Amino acid sequence: MAAKIFNIYPKKGRIAVGSDADIVIWDPHRERMISKRTHHHAADFNIFEGMTVHGVADTTISRGKVVWRNNLLKVEAGSGRFVPLAPFSPTVFATIQQRAKVIASN
């Protein structure tokens, strides 16, 4: 559903020929605390610092390769790709347009 919301489906969010082979194996029973010391980007802060989240990515597979397992990131800097996001996701805006029609009819 996230891929549809961000308007990048079916390139993302689908297991099929022609789609990226990105899969996350999720452990809904684990918890972790968010911290700037443990995130993997260049920012030196995190607005969610100290927040405990429920559910953790156990394993992540990107383009067919395991890139996250056992709390270890296994990628080289610069190996990611920019994914452009087209505006006006039909998944989101269909709901907004339907709501506007209902409001207008009342």
Steps between C-alpha positions, in 0.01 A plus 500: 500500500786743574625469140153596374475795740839628383405433137791265425296182448563258323875579483495468881252317719456195278679169454500449123725507195593862430453616859791560738562199723460697825360300791492564875451217747328663796507386863189648663603383848834683526543856622776754460572854608560759229831683533720721285787270601346201323344642185678469168498845344703819528263701723631559851154498661177305491167664585384167645805468730424276797168370366442126530352338191326165489590279206846485347642409162674167551640462147489726195566388145566772241528420131543135593782550755476477880587852619382486863517206739582459871498880544783537248478710185681322215525760222767728364458877509349620174337168411148640535294645217284810489136405446300790355148531636230610258245737656129436552490135597167354382484298822505817709322747275210269411408506869538878520292552185227266628489687831471832315204365298323384815554834671383690190182292477395581859 
